[in-house]
Amino acid sequence: MNVFKSFMKAPTTVIGMVFGLIVPLLFVMIWMTGYDGASERLDKLDVAIVATEGTQGAGIADQIENEAPFHAERMANLEDAQARMNEGEIHMIIVIADQLADDVQNKGNGAITYYVNEANSELAKGMMQSVAAQITSNVSGSLAGMNELPVHQELVKTNSVSNFSTTMLPMILGFISYIAVMTMNIQLNLSSLKLQSAFSKWEIFFARQKLLLLLTIVFPFIITAAAMLFVDVSSSFITMWTFHMVVYLACICVTQMAFALFGQAGPLFNVGLVPLQLLTAGNIIPAVMLTAPYRNIGQFLPAPNAIQGYMKLIYGSGGSISSYIINLLLISCISWGVTVVCVARRKKTAPAAQASVAAHH
């Protein structure tokens, strides 16, 4: 019984129990509220309809626009629509032939072409393909005036990859990097505590920053090189490595800031960001389909920016990643600045107390 009481009084036991309860609770609360009703928000997805004005195709486009469950936008040419789809602004393109009605009447068949970007969330791709089948059926029925279906769909998948493992790479490089850095900073924080009795807070801080800066260069190099041994990606090694360094820097600065703000409760803050980042990353479900409070949070977190950037680099959609780089650099600067302020405000711990804390850890 004495052993049990002593075990229960140990701070690490309490922290362990807190993690065991809080982490799954956070997933339940964040995911259940964030994903609630997501499948009913098809109207949040943007679709471009390409049809020449004044033709039969324009009339059919009007019909689709009025009946479709999503937000439809008319565009004059396919090239502009594809450029916006590669930027992530459009989830599907519907191309209506100018003479579709004549083709059905004279040839007995016609086609509507749908472009779906594979560099998108699995849910969005599945929903778009399902909607495409429904649209084709409705248009076919209206043109035939009977049960026959003379219009068929032509599905064009852009930015597709043949190797399934490639589809996992954005998550591995963008999210697992955060988990790895979070774990690393737990150990580095313990090292900092042990050194407090011998060195000043600024000596320890800048030594740690020097190490982290070195790791920001070396670790992404090794990880990127290893990843590209197994899969072919559309971007060069230098581009992938450079982006990974920016991702790694943001992850380091955010997870380090948690310790500066909350001390030994820092890991709980870092783990608390895990379900939020997975929710808003956009690779499972588009952020626009989440409940309102969560739609824009991903812009302020490392992993969502990293995953979205990697989806463009790996799939080769041609979209710009500059906004994600800017977000990651801003996250790095702000979180590092907060850390510096916290270190500056922290009073030097007495040697006896320092030794006690270090021995305890």
N, C-alpha and C positions, 0 to 999 in steps of 0.2 A: 504493500500500500504506500509506503514511503517513497519507493521508486516511482510509482505512478504519479504521486503528488509532485515530486521533483520534476518528472518528465513534463507534466502539465504546466508547471510554472516556468519552464524554459521559454524565453521569448521566441525562439525559432519554432517551437511547437505551436504557439499561438499564431505566428505568421503563416505557418503551413496550413493550419485549419482555416484561416481567413482565405487563403488562396483556393483551398478546396471547395469553399462555399461560394465565394464572390465570383470567381471566373465563370462557372456555368450559369450563375444568376445573370451576369452581364450579357452573356450570349442570349439567354432567354429574353431578357428585357429589350435589348437592342435589336436583335433579329426579328422577334415577333412583332415589335412595333414598326420596324423599318420595312419589312416585307409585307405587312398587312395590306391586303387588297391590291397587291401589285399586278396580278393578272387582269384586273379590271381597268387598268390604266393604259390600255392600248392607245388611247387618244393622245398620250404623251409622246408617242413615237412619231417621227417625221418621215413622210414618204414623198418622193418627187414623182410627178406624172409628166412624162414627156410626150407631147402631141402637137402637131402643127396646127395653128389656128386656121379656121375656115375649112377644115377637112372633116371627113367622117370620124377620124380619130379624135378630134377635139370634142365632138358630141358624145362619144363613148367616154372620154376622159371626164366630161361633166357629170355623167352618170356615176362613174366610180367615185368621184370627189364627193358627191352628195350622199352616197350610200356607205362609203367606207367608214370603219370604226376608228380610224387613225386621223392624224392631222396631215392633210394632203396639200402639196404645193405644186402649182403648175410651172413647168420650166420649158424653155424654148428648144434646148438642145441637150443631147446626151452627155457631151463632154463636160459641160458646166455641172450637171447633176453628179457625174462620177467624181469630179474634183471635190464637191461638197461631201459626198459620201466618204471619200478617203479621209476627209478632215473630221469625220465622226458626226457631222451635222445631220446627215440623212441615213436612215436605216435600210431603205429599199428604194429602187427606181423601177417604175412601171413605164414601159415604152409601148405606145399604141400606134400601130401602123396607120398611115393616112387612109388607105383603102381597105380597111379591115372588113367593113360591111359588104363591099363589093366582092372581096375574096370569098366571104361566106356564101354570098348569093350565087356567084358565078362558078367558083371552084368547089364549093361545098365544105370548105374548111379555112381556118385562119389561125393566127397565133398572137398572143400577147407575151411580150418578153419581160421577165422580171430579173433585176440585178440585185443580188444579196451579198453584202460584204461579210466574208468569213472572219475578218478581224473584228468581230463583235461578240457580244455575250451570247451564250448558248440559248438562253431563253428568247432573246430578240430574234435570232436566226430562225428558231423553231416557230415562233409566232408569225413571222413574216411569210414563211413558206406555207403555213396553214391558211393565212389570209389570202395569199396568192391563188391557192386552189379555189377558195370561196368566190373570189372576184371573177376568176375565169368561168366558173359555173354560172354565176349571175349574168355576165355579159353574153355567154353562149346562149343561155335561155332566152334573153331578150332579143337577140338577133335571129334565133331560129324560130321562135314562136311555138315551139313544141318541145318534146322531151329529149330530142337529140341534142348532142353537145358538139356542135361543129367547130368551136373555138378551143384550142388547147394551149397550154402554157409552156413557155420555153424558159427554164430557170438557168440563169448564168451566175455562177458563184465566183466572185472576184476575190483576189488575195487569198486563195485557198492554199492549204499545205497538205501534203500527202502523208507525212509522218505524224502520228498522233502525239508522240512525245514532244514535238515542237509546240503543240498547243499548250503544254504545261509549262513551258519556259518562262512566259511572262510572270506567272505566279511564283515560280522558283526564284527568279532573279529579283522580282519586285517585292515579294512579301516575305519569303524565307530569309532574305537579307536582313529585314527588320528583326525577325526572331533571333537570328544569329548575333546581331549587334547588341540587342537587348540583353541576351545572356552574357555576352562578353563584358558589357559594362557593369553587370552585377559583380563579376570577379575583379574588375579593375577598381571598382569602388571599395571593395574589401582591401585591396592592395593599398589604396590611398589611406584608408583608416590605419593600417599598420605602420605607415610611414610618418604619421603625424607627430610622433614623439621625437623624431630626429630631424624633420625638415619643416620649413614654413609652408603655409597653405598655398602661397604662390609658386614656390619651388615645385611642390607636388602637382599643382594644377598645370603648369606649363610643361612639365615633364610628361604628364599624361597627354596633353594636347599634341606634343611632338610625336609621341607613340601613335596616337590616333590618326594623325595626318599621314604618317608612314603607312599605316594599315589601310588607309583610304586609297592609297595608290597600289599597294602590293596585293591585297586580298581580292579586289575586283579583277585585277589582271589574271590571277590564278583561276578564279571562279569562271570568268568569261572564257578563258582559254579552254578550260575543262568542258564547259557547256558546248562550245563550238566544235569539239571533237566528235560529238554524238549527233548533232543536227546541223542542217544547212539553214542559214537565215539570210534575209535579203540585205542586211546591212554589213558593213565591213567590221573587222575585229576592232579597229581603232574607234569607230563610232560606238560600238557596243561597250567597249571598255570605258570610254569617256563618260557615257551616260551612267554606267554602273558606278563610277567614282562619285558622280553627283548624287546618285541614290544613296550610296553608302554614307556619304557625308551627312545627308539629311537624317538618316537613321541614327547615326552616331550622336549628332547634336540634340535630337529630340530625346533619345533614351538617357543621355547624360544629364540633360536638363531636369529630368524627373528626380534624380538623386539630389541635385542642388536645391530643388524646391521642397521636396518631401523627405529627404534623408533616407532612412531605411525602409520607408513606405514607397520609395520610388518604383520598385519593381511592380507594385500593385497598379500604379498609374500606367506604366508601360504595357502591362498585360491588359489593362482596361481598354487600351486603344486597339487591341487585336480584333475584337468583333466589329468595332466601328470601321476599321480599315477594310476588313473583308466585305462588310456590307456595302460600302461605298466605292469599292474598287472598279465596278462596272463590267467585270468579266463574267460574273454570274447573272446579273440582271442590270440593265441600263439604269444609271442613277436617277434619270428623269422619272422612272416608274416607282421609285421609293416614295414613302410618305413624306410630306412636305418638309419636316424638320431635318431630314437626312440628305436631301438632294444635293446640296452644295458643300457639305462638310468635307468631302473627299479632297477638295482643292487645298485644304489646309493640313493634310496628312501625307506622310512620305509614301506609303505603299500604294494608295490609289493613283497618285501621279506617276509613280514608277511603273505600275502595271499597264496603265494606258499608254505611256511612252513606249514601253517594250512591245506592246501589241502592234504599234505602227512600225517600229524598227524590225521586228521579226517577220511580220507578214508582208512588209514592203508595200503598204497601202499608198505611200507617197505623201501622206499627211505630215504636217509640221509637228515637231515635238518641242518647239521653242517655249510654248506656254507651260509645259510640264517642267522644263528645265528652270524657267524663271520661278515657278512655284516652289520647286525643291530648294533653290538657292535662297529664296526669301525665308522658307522654313528654317534652313540652316542658320542664316544670319540672326534671325529673331531668337531662336532657341539658344544659340550660343551666347548671344548678348544677355539673355536672361540668366544663363549660367554664370557669366562673369559678374553680373550684379549681385547674385546670391553669394558667390565666393567673397566678393568685396565686403559684403555686409556681415559675413559670418565671423564671429569672434574666435580667436585662437583658443583651442581647448587646452586646459591645464594638462601637463605631462602625465600626472597620475591617472586622470580620466581618460586620456588618450590611450595609455597602456592598457587600461581596463577594457576599453571598447575593442581594441585590437586583439587582446587575448580572448575576449568573448567570441569574436568572429573567427 
